[in-house]
Amino acid sequence: MHLRLRVAKGEAQSLQVVGWDPYHWKPDPTANANWSLDRDRFIYDQMQKEHSDAFFDYWFVEITQPRCA
């Protein structure tokens, strides 16, 4: 998947996309019968500044789906 963002020129020095599988939960050891998102499986992708014009900066990242383990 390709993701492009347009932000005001100079507004951001770097951008990062955080993704996860909303269906991947694990038991929460701190509470009985509760579940929590498996934060160890979060995916972090750094965006790259692709283009700038007089008013905006344009950022891009290509996100690939991780393979099932």
C-alpha positions as CSV (number, residue, x, y, z in Angstrom):
1,M,0.0,0.0,0.0
2,H,1.2,3.5,-0.8
3,L,0.5,6.3,1.6
4,R,1.0,10.0,0.8
5,L,0.4,12.9,3.2
6,R,0.4,16.6,2.5
7,V,1.3,18.9,5.4
8,A,2.0,22.6,5.6
9,K,5.5,23.5,4.5
10,G,8.0,23.1,7.3
11,E,5.3,21.8,9.7
12,A,6.9,18.3,10.2
13,Q,10.6,17.4,10.4
14,S,9.9,13.6,10.2
15,L,6.8,11.4,10.0
16,Q,6.3,7.8,11.2
17,V,3.4,5.5,10.4
18,V,2.4,3.0,13.1
19,G,0.4,-0.1,12.1
20,W,-0.9,-3.3,13.6
21,D,-3.2,-6.2,13.1
22,P,-6.4,-5.3,15.0
23,Y,-7.3,-9.0,15.3
24,H,-4.0,-10.1,17.0
25,W,-4.5,-10.0,20.7
26,K,-2.7,-11.8,23.5
27,P,-3.7,-12.7,27.1
28,D,-2.9,-9.9,29.6
29,P,-0.9,-11.4,32.5
30,T,-1.8,-8.5,34.8
31,A,-5.5,-9.3,34.8
32,N,-7.7,-12.3,34.8
33,A,-9.6,-13.1,31.6
34,N,-8.5,-9.9,29.9
35,W,-6.8,-9.5,26.6
36,S,-4.6,-6.7,25.1
37,L,-3.1,-5.8,21.7
38,D,0.2,-7.5,21.1
39,R,2.4,-4.4,21.0
40,D,5.5,-6.5,20.1
41,R,3.9,-6.9,16.6
42,F,3.4,-3.2,15.9
43,I,5.0,-2.1,12.6
44,Y,6.8,1.3,12.4
45,D,7.6,2.8,9.0
46,Q,9.4,6.1,8.5
47,M,8.0,8.4,5.8
48,Q,10.2,10.1,3.3
49,K,9.7,13.7,2.1
50,E,8.9,13.2,-1.6
51,H,8.3,16.7,-2.8
52,S,7.8,20.4,-1.6
53,D,6.1,23.3,-3.3
54,A,5.5,26.9,-2.1
55,F,2.9,25.9,0.5
56,F,3.2,22.1,1.2
57,D,5.5,19.2,1.9
58,Y,4.5,15.8,0.5
59,W,5.5,12.7,2.4
60,F,5.5,9.1,1.1
61,V,5.8,5.6,2.5
62,E,5.2,2.1,1.0
63,I,3.7,-0.3,3.5
64,T,3.9,-4.0,3.0
65,Q,1.9,-6.5,4.9
66,P,4.1,-8.7,7.1
67,R,4.0,-12.5,6.4
68,C,2.3,-14.7,9.0
69,A,4.7,-16.5,11.3
